[in-house]
Amino acid sequence: MLGVAVVESGWGSLLPTIVIANLMHAGPAERSGELSIGDHVTNVNGTSLVGLPFSTSQGLIRVRKC
């Protein structure tokens, strides 16, 4: 679990992807210091999220590669 909440950037956005809406206090994402509220997530493990449906993007974020 990364400890992030994401929302759609909206179809009026110049970059239709997902945006970090919240970080869980002391969660992995917050502790890393590399993610901030308002950041656009454009790819996950080399897979572009631009223009993908929200549910697909969420699924790619949740998948863990070992």
mmCIF file as Biopython writes it, N, C-alpha, C and O atoms, coordinates in Angstrom:
data_model
#
loop_
_atom_site.group_PDB
_atom_site.id
_atom_site.type_symbol
_atom_site.label_atom_id
_atom_site.label_alt_id
_atom_site.label_comp_id
_atom_site.label_asym_id
_atom_site.label_entity_id
_atom_site.label_seq_id
_atom_site.pdbx_PDB_ins_code
_atom_site.Cartn_x
_atom_site.Cartn_y
_atom_site.Cartn_z
_atom_site.occupancy
_atom_site.B_iso_or_equiv
_atom_site.auth_seq_id
_atom_site.auth_asym_id
_atom_site.pdbx_PDB_model_num
ATOM 1   N N  . MET A ? 1  ? 0.843   -1.175 0.000   1.0 0.0 1  A 1 
ATOM 2   C CA . MET A ? 1  ? 0.000   0.000  0.000   1.0 0.0 1  A 1 
ATOM 3   C C  . MET A ? 1  ? 0.893   1.245  0.000   1.0 0.0 1  A 1 
ATOM 4   O O  . MET A ? 1  ? 1.775   1.389  0.847   1.0 0.0 1  A 1 
ATOM 5   N N  . LEU A ? 2  ? 0.654   2.127  -0.947  1.0 0.0 2  A 1 
ATOM 6   C CA . LEU A ? 2  ? 1.436   3.355  -1.054  1.0 0.0 2  A 1 
ATOM 7   C C  . LEU A ? 2  ? 0.977   4.437  -0.096  1.0 0.0 2  A 1 
ATOM 8   O O  . LEU A ? 2  ? 1.771   5.281  0.319   1.0 0.0 2  A 1 
ATOM 9   N N  . GLY A ? 3  ? -0.291  4.417  0.256   1.0 0.0 3  A 1 
ATOM 10  C CA . GLY A ? 3  ? -0.806  5.460  1.128   1.0 0.0 3  A 1 
ATOM 11  C C  . GLY A ? 3  ? -1.150  6.726  0.380   1.0 0.0 3  A 1 
ATOM 12  O O  . GLY A ? 3  ? -0.915  7.827  0.879   1.0 0.0 3  A 1 
ATOM 13  N N  . VAL A ? 4  ? -1.719  6.579  -0.843  1.0 0.0 4  A 1 
ATOM 14  C CA . VAL A ? 4  ? -2.147  7.739  -1.620  1.0 0.0 4  A 1 
ATOM 15  C C  . VAL A ? 4  ? -3.609  7.597  -2.005  1.0 0.0 4  A 1 
ATOM 16  O O  . VAL A ? 4  ? -4.120  6.490  -2.169  1.0 0.0 4  A 1 
ATOM 17  N N  . ALA A ? 5  ? -4.272  8.736  -2.147  1.0 0.0 5  A 1 
ATOM 18  C CA . ALA A ? 5  ? -5.616  8.786  -2.715  1.0 0.0 5  A 1 
ATOM 19  C C  . ALA A ? 5  ? -5.501  9.563  -4.012  1.0 0.0 5  A 1 
ATOM 20  O O  . ALA A ? 5  ? -4.887  10.629 -4.046  1.0 0.0 5  A 1 
ATOM 21  N N  . VAL A ? 6  ? -6.087  9.036  -5.083  1.0 0.0 6  A 1 
ATOM 22  C CA . VAL A ? 6  ? -5.980  9.686  -6.384  1.0 0.0 6  A 1 
ATOM 23  C C  . VAL A ? 6  ? -7.363  10.029 -6.926  1.0 0.0 6  A 1 
ATOM 24  O O  . VAL A ? 6  ? -8.358  9.389  -6.585  1.0 0.0 6  A 1 
ATOM 25  N N  . VAL A ? 7  ? -7.405  11.054 -7.779  1.0 0.0 7  A 1 
ATOM 26  C CA . VAL A ? 7  ? -8.627  11.476 -8.452  1.0 0.0 7  A 1 
ATOM 27  C C  . VAL A ? 7  ? -8.296  11.711 -9.924  1.0 0.0 7  A 1 
ATOM 28  O O  . VAL A ? 7  ? -7.129  11.836 -10.297 1.0 0.0 7  A 1 
ATOM 29  N N  . GLU A ? 8  ? -9.337  11.768 -10.751 1.0 0.0 8  A 1 
ATOM 30  C CA . GLU A ? 8  ? -9.137  12.078 -12.163 1.0 0.0 8  A 1 
ATOM 31  C C  . GLU A ? 8  ? -8.771  13.546 -12.318 1.0 0.0 8  A 1 
ATOM 32  O O  . GLU A ? 8  ? -9.261  14.398 -11.578 1.0 0.0 8  A 1 
ATOM 33  N N  . SER A ? 9  ? -7.917  13.833 -13.273 1.0 0.0 9  A 1 
ATOM 34  C CA . SER A ? 9  ? -7.545  15.226 -13.508 1.0 0.0 9  A 1 
ATOM 35  C C  . SER A ? 9  ? -8.659  15.977 -14.215 1.0 0.0 9  A 1 
ATOM 36  O O  . SER A ? 9  ? -8.691  17.207 -14.179 1.0 0.0 9  A 1 
ATOM 37  N N  . GLY A ? 10 ? -9.561  15.270 -14.849 1.0 0.0 10 A 1 
ATOM 38  C CA . GLY A ? 10 ? -10.686 15.888 -15.542 1.0 0.0 10 A 1 
ATOM 39  C C  . GLY A ? 10 ? -10.415 16.013 -17.032 1.0 0.0 10 A 1 
ATOM 40  O O  . GLY A ? 10 ? -9.274  16.206 -17.454 1.0 0.0 10 A 1 
ATOM 41  N N  . TRP A ? 11 ? -11.462 15.903 -17.815 1.0 0.0 11 A 1 
ATOM 42  C CA . TRP A ? 11 ? -11.298 15.905 -19.267 1.0 0.0 11 A 1 
ATOM 43  C C  . TRP A ? 11 ? -10.936 17.279 -19.804 1.0 0.0 11 A 1 
ATOM 44  O O  . TRP A ? 11 ? -10.476 17.373 -20.942 1.0 0.0 11 A 1 
ATOM 45  N N  . GLY A ? 12 ? -11.122 18.342 -19.046 1.0 0.0 12 A 1 
ATOM 46  C CA . GLY A ? 12 ? -10.700 19.666 -19.475 1.0 0.0 12 A 1 
ATOM 47  C C  . GLY A ? 12 ? -9.219  19.900 -19.243 1.0 0.0 12 A 1 
ATOM 48  O O  . GLY A ? 12 ? -8.662  20.910 -19.671 1.0 0.0 12 A 1 
ATOM 49  N N  . SER A ? 13 ? -8.599  18.968 -18.572 1.0 0.0 13 A 1 
ATOM 50  C CA . SER A ? 13 ? -7.184  19.087 -18.244 1.0 0.0 13 A 1 
ATOM 51  C C  . SER A ? 13 ? -6.316  18.935 -19.488 1.0 0.0 13 A 1 
ATOM 52  O O  . SER A ? 13 ? -6.649  18.182 -20.402 1.0 0.0 13 A 1 
ATOM 53  N N  . LEU A ? 14 ? -5.206  19.654 -19.511 1.0 0.0 14 A 1 
ATOM 54  C CA . LEU A ? 14 ? -4.261  19.502 -20.612 1.0 0.0 14 A 1 
ATOM 55  C C  . LEU A ? 14 ? -3.597  18.136 -20.585 1.0 0.0 14 A 1 
ATOM 56  O O  . LEU A ? 14 ? -3.117  17.658 -21.613 1.0 0.0 14 A 1 
ATOM 57  N N  . LEU A ? 15 ? -3.567  17.504 -19.416 1.0 0.0 15 A 1 
ATOM 58  C CA . LEU A ? 15 ? -2.940  16.199 -19.255 1.0 0.0 15 A 1 
ATOM 59  C C  . LEU A ? 15 ? -3.953  15.256 -18.601 1.0 0.0 15 A 1 
ATOM 60  O O  . LEU A ? 15 ? -3.995  15.149 -17.375 1.0 0.0 15 A 1 
ATOM 61  N N  . PRO A ? 16 ? -4.789  14.557 -19.428 1.0 0.0 16 A 1 
ATOM 62  C CA . PRO A ? 16 ? -5.821  13.692 -18.846 1.0 0.0 16 A 1 
ATOM 63  C C  . PRO A ? 16 ? -5.222  12.447 -18.206 1.0 0.0 16 A 1 
ATOM 64  O O  . PRO A ? 16 ? -4.951  11.452 -18.879 1.0 0.0 16 A 1 
ATOM 65  N N  . THR A ? 17 ? -5.025  12.521 -16.915 1.0 0.0 17 A 1 
ATOM 66  C CA . THR A ? 17 ? -4.432  11.415 -16.165 1.0 0.0 17 A 1 
ATOM 67  C C  . THR A ? 17 ? -5.005  11.452 -14.749 1.0 0.0 17 A 1 
ATOM 68  O O  . THR A ? 17 ? -6.138  11.896 -14.562 1.0 0.0 17 A 1 
ATOM 69  N N  . ILE A ? 18 ? -4.258  11.001 -13.762 1.0 0.0 18 A 1 
ATOM 70  C CA . ILE A ? 18 ? -4.733  11.057 -12.388 1.0 0.0 18 A 1 
ATOM 71  C C  . ILE A ? 18 ? -3.830  11.975 -11.568 1.0 0.0 18 A 1 
ATOM 72  O O  . ILE A ? 18 ? -2.671  12.212 -11.909 1.0 0.0 18 A 1 
ATOM 73  N N  . VAL A ? 19 ? -4.400  12.482 -10.480 1.0 0.0 19 A 1 
ATOM 74  C CA . VAL A ? 19 ? -3.711  13.443 -9.632  1.0 0.0 19 A 1 
ATOM 75  C C  . VAL A ? 19 ? -3.740  12.919 -8.200  1.0 0.0 19 A 1 
ATOM 76  O O  . VAL A ? 19 ? -4.745  12.356 -7.767  1.0 0.0 19 A 1 
ATOM 77  N N  . ILE A ? 20 ? -2.657  13.097 -7.472  1.0 0.0 20 A 1 
ATOM 78  C CA . ILE A ? 20 ? -2.624  12.699 -6.067  1.0 0.0 20 A 1 
ATOM 79  C C  . ILE A ? 20 ? -3.453  13.702 -5.268  1.0 0.0 20 A 1 
ATOM 80  O O  . ILE A ? 20 ? -3.157  14.897 -5.255  1.0 0.0 20 A 1 
ATOM 81  N N  . ALA A ? 21 ? -4.489  13.205 -4.606  1.0 0.0 21 A 1 
ATOM 82  C CA . ALA A ? 21 ? -5.399  14.057 -3.846  1.0 0.0 21 A 1 
ATOM 83  C C  . ALA A ? 21 ? -5.056  14.091 -2.361  1.0 0.0 21 A 1 
ATOM 84  O O  . ALA A ? 21 ? -5.353  15.071 -1.678  1.0 0.0 21 A 1 
ATOM 85  N N  . ASN A ? 22 ? -4.437  13.038 -1.863  1.0 0.0 22 A 1 
ATOM 86  C CA . ASN A ? 22 ? -4.118  12.974 -0.439  1.0 0.0 22 A 1 
ATOM 87  C C  . ASN A ? 22 ? -3.013  11.948 -0.215  1.0 0.0 22 A 1 
ATOM 88  O O  . ASN A ? 22 ? -2.881  10.976 -0.959  1.0 0.0 22 A 1 
ATOM 89  N N  . LEU A ? 23 ? -2.234  12.185 0.813   1.0 0.0 23 A 1 
ATOM 90  C CA . LEU A ? 23 ? -1.203  11.235 1.229   1.0 0.0 23 A 1 
ATOM 91  C C  . LEU A ? 23 ? -1.494  10.800 2.658   1.0 0.0 23 A 1 
ATOM 92  O O  . LEU A ? 23 ? -1.776  11.629 3.524   1.0 0.0 23 A 1 
ATOM 93  N N  . MET A ? 24 ? -1.425  9.501  2.897   1.0 0.0 24 A 1 
ATOM 94  C CA . MET A ? 24 ? -1.633  8.989  4.244   1.0 0.0 24 A 1 
ATOM 95  C C  . MET A ? 24 ? -0.465  9.439  5.123   1.0 0.0 24 A 1 
ATOM 96  O O  . MET A ? 24 ? 0.698   9.242  4.771   1.0 0.0 24 A 1 
ATOM 97  N N  . HIS A ? 25 ? -0.784  10.044 6.265   1.0 0.0 25 A 1 
ATOM 98  C CA . HIS A ? 25 ? 0.245   10.517 7.184   1.0 0.0 25 A 1 
ATOM 99  C C  . HIS A ? 25 ? 1.174   9.369  7.564   1.0 0.0 25 A 1 
ATOM 100 O O  . HIS A ? 25 ? 0.721   8.329  8.043   1.0 0.0 25 A 1 
ATOM 101 N N  . ALA A ? 26 ? 2.455   9.559  7.353   1.0 0.0 26 A 1 
ATOM 102 C CA . ALA A ? 26 ? 3.506   8.594  7.674   1.0 0.0 26 A 1 
ATOM 103 C C  . ALA A ? 26 ? 3.440   7.333  6.801   1.0 0.0 26 A 1 
ATOM 104 O O  . ALA A ? 26 ? 4.081   6.328  7.111   1.0 0.0 26 A 1 
ATOM 105 N N  . GLY A ? 27 ? 2.660   7.389  5.705   1.0 0.0 27 A 1 
ATOM 106 C CA . GLY A ? 27 ? 2.607   6.262  4.781   1.0 0.0 27 A 1 
ATOM 107 C C  . GLY A ? 27 ? 3.846   6.237  3.906   1.0 0.0 27 A 1 
ATOM 108 O O  . GLY A ? 27 ? 4.627   7.188  3.913   1.0 0.0 27 A 1 
ATOM 109 N N  . PRO A ? 28 ? 4.035   5.168  3.157   1.0 0.0 28 A 1 
ATOM 110 C CA . PRO A ? 28 ? 5.225   5.034  2.324   1.0 0.0 28 A 1 
ATOM 111 C C  . PRO A ? 28 ? 5.433   6.196  1.350   1.0 0.0 28 A 1 
ATOM 112 O O  . PRO A ? 28 ? 6.560   6.662  1.182   1.0 0.0 28 A 1 
ATOM 113 N N  . ALA A ? 29 ? 4.376   6.665  0.715   1.0 0.0 29 A 1 
ATOM 114 C CA . ALA A ? 29 ? 4.516   7.758  -0.251  1.0 0.0 29 A 1 
ATOM 115 C C  . ALA A ? 29 ? 4.958   9.049  0.432   1.0 0.0 29 A 1 
ATOM 116 O O  . ALA A ? 29 ? 5.816   9.765  -0.084  1.0 0.0 29 A 1 
ATOM 117 N N  . GLU A ? 30 ? 4.379   9.345  1.583   1.0 0.0 30 A 1 
ATOM 118 C CA . GLU A ? 30 ? 4.766   10.560 2.307   1.0 0.0 30 A 1 
ATOM 119 C C  . GLU A ? 30 ? 6.198   10.457 2.818   1.0 0.0 30 A 1 
ATOM 120 O O  . GLU A ? 30 ? 6.968   11.413 2.725   1.0 0.0 30 A 1 
ATOM 121 N N  . ARG A ? 31 ? 6.549   9.299  3.355   1.0 0.0 31 A 1 
ATOM 122 C CA . ARG A ? 31 ? 7.903   9.122  3.889   1.0 0.0 31 A 1 
ATOM 123 C C  . ARG A ? 31 ? 8.972   9.232  2.803   1.0 0.0 31 A 1 
ATOM 124 O O  . ARG A ? 31 ? 10.081  9.696  3.068   1.0 0.0 31 A 1 
ATOM 125 N N  . SER A ? 32 ? 8.646   8.812  1.596   1.0 0.0 32 A 1 
ATOM 126 C CA . SER A ? 32 ? 9.635   8.871  0.516   1.0 0.0 32 A 1 
ATOM 127 C C  . SER A ? 32 ? 10.001  10.309 0.170   1.0 0.0 32 A 1 
ATOM 128 O O  . SER A ? 32 ? 11.123  10.586 -0.254  1.0 0.0 32 A 1 
ATOM 129 N N  . GLY A ? 33 ? 9.057   11.216 0.350   1.0 0.0 33 A 1 
ATOM 130 C CA . GLY A ? 33 ? 9.294   12.616 0.011   1.0 0.0 33 A 1 
ATOM 131 C C  . GLY A ? 33 ? 9.294   12.889 -1.485  1.0 0.0 33 A 1 
ATOM 132 O O  . GLY A ? 33 ? 9.583   14.010 -1.903  1.0 0.0 33 A 1 
ATOM 133 N N  . GLU A ? 34 ? 8.977   11.888 -2.299  1.0 0.0 34 A 1 
ATOM 134 C CA . GLU A ? 34 ? 9.017   12.046 -3.748  1.0 0.0 34 A 1 
ATOM 135 C C  . GLU A ? 34 ? 7.662   12.384 -4.360  1.0 0.0 34 A 1 
ATOM 136 O O  . GLU A ? 34 ? 7.601   12.794 -5.519  1.0 0.0 34 A 1 
ATOM 137 N N  . LEU A ? 35 ? 6.578   12.220 -3.609  1.0 0.0 35 A 1 
ATOM 138 C CA . LEU A ? 35 ? 5.238   12.517 -4.109  1.0 0.0 35 A 1 
ATOM 139 C C  . LEU A ? 35 ? 4.611   13.603 -3.258  1.0 0.0 35 A 1 
ATOM 140 O O  . LEU A ? 35 ? 4.845   13.682 -2.052  1.0 0.0 35 A 1 
ATOM 141 N N  . SER A ? 36 ? 3.808   14.441 -3.906  1.0 0.0 36 A 1 
ATOM 142 C CA . SER A ? 36 ? 3.113   15.516 -3.204  1.0 0.0 36 A 1 
ATOM 143 C C  . SER A ? 36 ? 1.673   15.598 -3.693  1.0 0.0 36 A 1 
ATOM 144 O O  . SER A ? 36 ? 1.369   15.194 -4.815  1.0 0.0 36 A 1 
ATOM 145 N N  . ILE A ? 37 ? 0.794   16.119 -2.855  1.0 0.0 37 A 1 
ATOM 146 C CA . ILE A ? 37 ? -0.585  16.357 -3.259  1.0 0.0 37 A 1 
ATOM 147 C C  . ILE A ? 37 ? -0.563  17.306 -4.459  1.0 0.0 37 A 1 
ATOM 148 O O  . ILE A ? 37 ? 0.136   18.319 -4.454  1.0 0.0 37 A 1 
ATOM 149 N N  . GLY A ? 38 ? -1.334  16.960 -5.475  1.0 0.0 38 A 1 
ATOM 150 C CA . GLY A ? 38 ? -1.392  17.764 -6.691  1.0 0.0 38 A 1 
ATOM 151 C C  . GLY A ? 38 ? -0.502  17.251 -7.812  1.0 0.0 38 A 1 
ATOM 152 O O  . GLY A ? 38 ? -0.620  17.703 -8.951  1.0 0.0 38 A 1 
ATOM 153 N N  . ASP A ? 39 ? 0.386   16.312 -7.504  1.0 0.0 39 A 1 
ATOM 154 C CA . ASP A ? 39 ? 1.234   15.734 -8.550  1.0 0.0 39 A 1 
ATOM 155 C C  . ASP A ? 39 ? 0.394   14.939 -9.539  1.0 0.0 39 A 1 
ATOM 156 O O  . ASP A ? 39 ? -0.516  14.211 -9.141  1.0 0.0 39 A 1 
ATOM 157 N N  . HIS A ? 40 ? 0.699   15.076 -10.837 1.0 0.0 40 A 1 
ATOM 158 C CA . HIS A ? 40 ? 0.076   14.248 -11.871 1.0 0.0 40 A 1 
ATOM 159 C C  . HIS A ? 40 ? 0.897   12.972 -11.987 1.0 0.0 40 A 1 
ATOM 160 O O  . HIS A ? 40 ? 2.123   13.019 -12.079 1.0 0.0 40 A 1 
ATOM 161 N N  . VAL A ? 41 ? 0.216   11.837 -11.982 1.0 0.0 41 A 1 
ATOM 162 C CA . VAL A ? 41 ? 0.888   10.553 -12.173 1.0 0.0 41 A 1 
ATOM 163 C C  . VAL A ? 41 ? 0.732   10.219 -13.651 1.0 0.0 41 A 1 
ATOM 164 O O  . VAL A ? 41 ? -0.371  9.931  -14.117 1.0 0.0 41 A 1 
ATOM 165 N N  . THR A ? 42 ? 1.833   10.259 -14.381 1.0 0.0 42 A 1 
ATOM 166 C CA . THR A ? 42 ? 1.779   10.067 -15.830 1.0 0.0 42 A 1 
ATOM 167 C C  . THR A ? 42 ? 2.135   8.655  -16.276 1.0 0.0 42 A 1 
ATOM 168 O O  . THR A ? 42 ? 1.745   8.230  -17.363 1.0 0.0 42 A 1 
ATOM 169 N N  . ASN A ? 43 ? 2.880   7.921  -15.434 1.0 0.0 43 A 1 
ATOM 170 C CA . ASN A ? 43 ? 3.179   6.529  -15.783 1.0 0.0 43 A 1 
ATOM 171 C C  . ASN A ? 43 ? 3.499   5.734  -14.533 1.0 0.0 43 A 1 
ATOM 172 O O  . ASN A ? 43 ? 3.884   6.280  -13.499 1.0 0.0 43 A 1 
ATOM 173 N N  . VAL A ? 44 ? 3.329   4.431  -14.660 1.0 0.0 44 A 1 
ATOM 174 C CA . VAL A ? 44 ? 3.626   3.497  -13.576 1.0 0.0 44 A 1 
ATOM 175 C C  . VAL A ? 44 ? 4.430   2.359  -14.175 1.0 0.0 44 A 1 
ATOM 176 O O  . VAL A ? 44 ? 3.968   1.675  -15.088 1.0 0.0 44 A 1 
ATOM 177 N N  . ASN A ? 45 ? 5.625   2.161  -13.663 1.0 0.0 45 A 1 
ATOM 178 C CA . ASN A ? 45 ? 6.499   1.084  -14.151 1.0 0.0 45 A 1 
ATOM 179 C C  . ASN A ? 45 ? 6.632   1.105  -15.671 1.0 0.0 45 A 1 
ATOM 180 O O  . ASN A ? 45 ? 6.637   0.054  -16.311 1.0 0.0 45 A 1 
ATOM 181 N N  . GLY A ? 46 ? 6.740   2.309  -16.250 1.0 0.0 46 A 1 
ATOM 182 C CA . GLY A ? 46 ? 6.929   2.440  -17.688 1.0 0.0 46 A 1 
ATOM 183 C C  . GLY A ? 46 ? 5.663   2.414  -18.517 1.0 0.0 46 A 1 
ATOM 184 O O  . GLY A ? 46 ? 5.730   2.560  -19.738 1.0 0.0 46 A 1 
ATOM 185 N N  . THR A ? 47 ? 4.503   2.233  -17.889 1.0 0.0 47 A 1 
ATOM 186 C CA . THR A ? 47 ? 3.224   2.231  -18.605 1.0 0.0 47 A 1 
ATOM 187 C C  . THR A ? 47 ? 2.569   3.598  -18.466 1.0 0.0 47 A 1 
ATOM 188 O O  . THR A ? 47 ? 2.311   4.055  -17.352 1.0 0.0 47 A 1 
ATOM 189 N N  . SER A ? 48 ? 2.299   4.251  -19.593 1.0 0.0 48 A 1 
ATOM 190 C CA . SER A ? 48 ? 1.681   5.574  -19.580 1.0 0.0 48 A 1 
ATOM 191 C C  . SER A ? 48 ? 0.242   5.486  -19.080 1.0 0.0 48 A 1 
ATOM 192 O O  . SER A ? 48 ? -0.501  4.580  -19.458 1.0 0.0 48 A 1 
ATOM 193 N N  . LEU A ? 49 ? -0.144  6.437  -18.225 1.0 0.0 49 A 1 
ATOM 194 C CA . LEU A ? 49 ? -1.516  6.530  -17.729 1.0 0.0 49 A 1 
ATOM 195 C C  . LEU A ? 49 ? -2.307  7.602  -18.466 1.0 0.0 49 A 1 
ATOM 196 O O  . LEU A ? 49 ? -3.509  7.747  -18.241 1.0 0.0 49 A 1 
ATOM 197 N N  . VAL A ? 50 ? -1.648  8.357  -19.345 1.0 0.0 50 A 1 
ATOM 198 C CA . VAL A ? 50 ? -2.289  9.467  -20.036 1.0 0.0 50 A 1 
ATOM 199 C C  . VAL A ? 50 ? -3.436  8.962  -20.904 1.0 0.0 50 A 1 
ATOM 200 O O  . VAL A ? 50 ? -3.230  8.150  -21.806 1.0 0.0 50 A 1 
ATOM 201 N N  . GLY A ? 51 ? -4.640  9.445  -20.629 1.0 0.0 51 A 1 
ATOM 202 C CA . GLY A ? 51 ? -5.818  9.079  -21.399 1.0 0.0 51 A 1 
ATOM 203 C C  . GLY A ? 51 ? -6.469  7.765  -21.020 1.0 0.0 51 A 1 
ATOM 204 O O  . GLY A ? 51 ? -7.503  7.413  -21.587 1.0 0.0 51 A 1 
ATOM 205 N N  . LEU A ? 52 ? -5.896  7.025  -20.078 1.0 0.0 52 A 1 
ATOM 206 C CA . LEU A ? 52 ? -6.498  5.755  -19.658 1.0 0.0 52 A 1 
ATOM 207 C C  . LEU A ? 52 ? -7.689  6.008  -18.749 1.0 0.0 52 A 1 
ATOM 208 O O  . LEU A ? 52 ? -7.733  7.024  -18.055 1.0 0.0 52 A 1 
ATOM 209 N N  . PRO A ? 53 ? -8.662  5.091  -18.744 1.0 0.0 53 A 1 
ATOM 210 C CA . PRO A ? 53 ? -9.761  5.218  -17.792 1.0 0.0 53 A 1 
ATOM 211 C C  . PRO A ? 53 ? -9.225  5.196  -16.351 1.0 0.0 53 A 1 
ATOM 212 O O  . PRO A ? 53 ? -8.207  4.567  -16.060 1.0 0.0 53 A 1 
ATOM 213 N N  . PHE A ? 54 ? -9.928  5.890  -15.476 1.0 0.0 54 A 1 
ATOM 214 C CA . PHE A ? 54 ? -9.520  5.997  -14.084 1.0 0.0 54 A 1 
ATOM 215 C C  . PHE A ? 54 ? -9.347  4.626  -13.433 1.0 0.0 54 A 1 
ATOM 216 O O  . PHE A ? 54 ? -8.364  4.395  -12.728 1.0 0.0 54 A 1 
ATOM 217 N N  . SER A ? 55 ? -10.289 3.722  -13.665 1.0 0.0 55 A 1 
ATOM 218 C CA . SER A ? 55 ? -10.211 2.397  -13.037 1.0 0.0 55 A 1 
ATOM 219 C C  . SER A ? 55 ? -8.977  1.618  -13.506 1.0 0.0 55 A 1 
ATOM 220 O O  . SER A ? 55 ? -8.369  0.886  -12.724 1.0 0.0 55 A 1 
ATOM 221 N N  . THR A ? 56 ? -8.615  1.775  -14.768 1.0 0.0 56 A 1 
ATOM 222 C CA . THR A ? 56 ? -7.417  1.114  -15.293 1.0 0.0 56 A 1 
ATOM 223 C C  . THR A ? 56 ? -6.166  1.673  -14.629 1.0 0.0 56 A 1 
ATOM 224 O O  . THR A ? 56 ? -5.264  0.931  -14.242 1.0 0.0 56 A 1 
ATOM 225 N N  . SER A ? 57 ? -6.130  3.009  -14.504 1.0 0.0 57 A 1 
ATOM 226 C CA . SER A ? 57 ? -4.989  3.661  -13.851 1.0 0.0 57 A 1 
ATOM 227 C C  . SER A ? 57 ? -4.856  3.205  -12.404 1.0 0.0 57 A 1 
ATOM 228 O O  . SER A ? 57 ? -3.752  2.917  -11.941 1.0 0.0 57 A 1 
ATOM 229 N N  . GLN A ? 58 ? -5.970  3.138  -11.694 1.0 0.0 58 A 1 
ATOM 230 C CA . GLN A ? 58 ? -5.936  2.670  -10.302 1.0 0.0 58 A 1 
ATOM 231 C C  . GLN A ? 58 ? -5.396  1.250  -10.234 1.0 0.0 58 A 1 
ATOM 232 O O  . GLN A ? 58 ? -4.588  0.933  -9.362  1.0 0.0 58 A 1 
ATOM 233 N N  . GLY A ? 59 ? -5.835  0.398  -11.144 1.0 0.0 59 A 1 
ATOM 234 C CA . GLY A ? 59 ? -5.376  -0.986 -11.160 1.0 0.0 59 A 1 
ATOM 235 C C  . GLY A ? 59 ? -3.878  -1.088 -11.387 1.0 0.0 59 A 1 
ATOM 236 O O  . GLY A ? 59 ? -3.215  -1.919 -10.766 1.0 0.0 59 A 1 
ATOM 237 N N  . LEU A ? 60 ? -3.337  -0.260 -12.262 1.0 0.0 60 A 1 
ATOM 238 C CA . LEU A ? 60 ? -1.900  -0.279 -12.523 1.0 0.0 60 A 1 
ATOM 239 C C  . LEU A ? 60 ? -1.113  0.195  -11.309 1.0 0.0 60 A 1 
ATOM 240 O O  . LEU A ? 60 ? -0.017  -0.300 -11.048 1.0 0.0 60 A 1 
ATOM 241 N N  . ILE A ? 61 ? -1.662  1.147  -10.570 1.0 0.0 61 A 1 
ATOM 242 C CA . ILE A ? 61 ? -0.993  1.620  -9.357  1.0 0.0 61 A 1 
ATOM 243 C C  . ILE A ? 61 ? -0.991  0.536  -8.290  1.0 0.0 61 A 1 
ATOM 244 O O  . ILE A ? 61 ? -0.018  0.405  -7.547  1.0 0.0 61 A 1 
ATOM 245 N N  . ARG A ? 62 ? -2.054  -0.234 -8.204  1.0 0.0 62 A 1 
ATOM 246 C CA . ARG A ? 62 ? -2.187  -1.252 -7.168  1.0 0.0 62 A 1 
ATOM 247 C C  . ARG A ? 62 ? -1.349  -2.496 -7.435  1.0 0.0 62 A 1 
ATOM 248 O O  . ARG A ? 62 ? -0.979  -3.203 -6.497  1.0 0.0 62 A 1 
ATOM 249 N N  . VAL A ? 63 ? -1.045  -2.771 -8.697  1.0 0.0 63 A 1 
ATOM 250 C CA . VAL A ? 63 ? -0.280  -3.973 -9.047  1.0 0.0 63 A 1 
ATOM 251 C C  . VAL A ? 63 ? 1.150   -3.809 -8.564  1.0 0.0 63 A 1 
ATOM 252 O O  . VAL A ? 63 ? 1.796   -2.793 -8.821  1.0 0.0 63 A 1 
ATOM 253 N N  . ARG A ? 64 ? 1.633   -4.819 -7.866  1.0 0.0 64 A 1 
ATOM 254 C CA . ARG A ? 64 ? 3.005   -4.799 -7.371  1.0 0.0 64 A 1 
ATOM 255 C C  . ARG A ? 64 ? 3.829   -5.788 -8.162  1.0 0.0 64 A 1 
ATOM 256 O O  . ARG A ? 64 ? 3.427   -6.936 -8.349  1.0 0.0 64 A 1 
ATOM 257 N N  . LYS A ? 65 ? 4.980   -5.344 -8.628  1.0 0.0 65 A 1 
ATOM 258 C CA . LYS A ? 65 ? 5.900   -6.248 -9.311  1.0 0.0 65 A 1 
ATOM 259 C C  . LYS A ? 65 ? 6.992   -6.641 -8.338  1.0 0.0 65 A 1 
ATOM 260 O O  . LYS A ? 65 ? 7.638   -5.781 -7.738  1.0 0.0 65 A 1 
ATOM 261 N N  . CYS A ? 66 ? 7.200   -7.935 -8.181  1.0 0.0 66 A 1 
ATOM 262 C CA . CYS A ? 66 ? 8.231   -8.422 -7.261  1.0 0.0 66 A 1 
ATOM 263 C C  . CYS A ? 66 ? 9.442   -8.866 -8.043  1.0 0.0 66 A 1 
ATOM 264 O O  . CYS A ? 66 ? 10.427  -9.311 -7.455  1.0 0.0 66 A 1 
#
